[in-house]
């Protein structure tokens, strides 16, 4: 279900924002980049990109699972394992969200490091472990997570217990999104 709804979201987003461009960093390349970087009128290098299906599912979280002695929810594995992509701004029923994705292989390592820190913060706050997958408004500290035990989508602030449930599952949440 997660893969199906994610495919719909990505297809809709990519077709609504043609071409997709982002700042170019020669030291932070991605499999989803298309062509060569081009300087814009301000002299800043930009590159076209497209959400790109990963060749095959790879369990990016096996090392994390061993480090924290906890299985990662399958919806999260499917979500992060499906595409190479820049972050994707969308509209949810409750407002703006920006889905977080992996840009390249090094980004996986960065995500895992951040999740270890988040795991420790959850332990300290005595709240269930959750895994972040989206941010809310740019000026906000709120983010969306998947409760690792139940699979529900919840709204959180860093280092605090979840504020409220947003959706009963990641697939259901993804199905509710529209392009901005």
C-alpha positions, 0 to 999 in steps of 0.5 A: 500500500505504501509503495502504491500511494507513494508512486501516485504521489511522485508521479503527480508531483513530477508532472505538476512541476516540470522541470524539477530543479535544485541547487547543484552540489558537485560533492553531493551527486544523486542518481536522480539528477538529469543532465548537466548543471546549468548556471541560472541568471544569478550565476548559481548552478542548478540541476534538473532532477526527477524522482527515481525508483531505486533499482531494487529494495535494499534494507537500509535499516538493518544496521540501525536495527542492530544498533538500537535492538529494535525492528524498523516498521516495514512501512518506513523501509518501503517508504525510504527504499522506494525512490531517490529524490529531493524533498517534495512539498505537498498539501495534506488535509491539515496543511503544508508538508514536505516529504523527506527522501534520500538523495544519495547513498551518503544520505542514508548514513546521515538519516541513520545517524539522525534516527539514532539521535531521535531514538535516544531522545524518544527514550529520554522522553519516555515515548515510543520510538518513531521515525520521521519522514516529513516536515511541516511549515518551513518556520515550524519545528513540527514534523511527522513520524511513523510510530514504529510499533503501531504504524500510525502517522503522528505529529511531533516536536523534537524531544517530546512525546507525540502531540496527536495522531494524523493518520492510521497508516503511512499509506493512508496519509500518502493517499491524502496528499495533493500537489501544492 
